[in-house]
Amino acid sequence: MTTNATKKNTFAAATEPAATEDQAVTVIGPPLRAGQSPEKVRFAHHLRVGGVEVKPGDDAYVSPDYARQLRGSGYIARTRSQA
């Protein structure tokens, strides 16, 4: 039996909390455009975003455009996450 030596990035490892309020939050997926601020979303389904495994119930920051796209595809939970 062969094993895959490829290490998977997990959501928890990719989104470590910032040490201070001055540091920027980690945005997964497409980068923010000029003048945009990240939107916090809660995922409803398992998804791999930019090499990061996101599980149902995980909260993450994404660009507003990407959040709109994910909502249309049904990947964002209907309940709003608490900011």
N, C-alpha and C positions, 0 to 999 in steps of 0.2 A: 504494500500500500504506500503510495506516495503522499507526501504532505505538502501543502502550499506554504512556502516560507514568506509569502507576501504579508506584511503587517497591515491590517485594516485600521484606518483612523476611526476613532469613535467620536461621537458628538461631545461627550464630556471632556475628552482630551483636547478637542479643538476649540472649545469655548470656555476656557478657564476664566473665572471672574477677575475683573480688573482690580488692581491693588488700591487705586485711588479713583476719585470721581473725575480727575483730570484726564485719565487715559481713555482712549476711544474704545468702543465696544467692538467685538469681532463680528463682522458681517460675512455670512456664508452666501454662496451663489454669486451672481453677477455683481460687479462693483457698483457703488453709488454714483450717480451722475452729479454734476456740479449743482450745489444748492439743495440736494436731497438729504433728508435725515433718515436713518434706518428705522424700520418698522418691526416691532416685536410680534411674532406669530407663534402659534402652537400647532404642531403638526398632528394630523389625524391618521396618517399612514406612514409606513416605513419608506424612506427615500434616501438615495445617495446623492448628496449635493457637493460638487467640487471635491470628491474623494473623501467626504465625511459622511459616515452613517448616521442618519437621524431616525429615531424611533418614535412611534406614536406617543403623544403626550409631551415630547420635548419642546421647549421654547427656544427660539433663536431669533436673531436679528437679520433681516434681509432688506433688500432695496424695495421701495414701494411698487416699482414695476414688476419685480419678481413675485412679490406677495400677491399682486393682482392675478398674475399668470397661474400661480399655485392654487389660488381660490377657485379659479375657473376650472382647473383640473381636479378639484376635490381633495387636494392634499392638506389644506388648512382646516383646522377644527372650526366648527361654527361658533363655539363660545369664545369670547375674547379672553386673551391671557391678561393676567393682572400685572400691570407695569410697576 
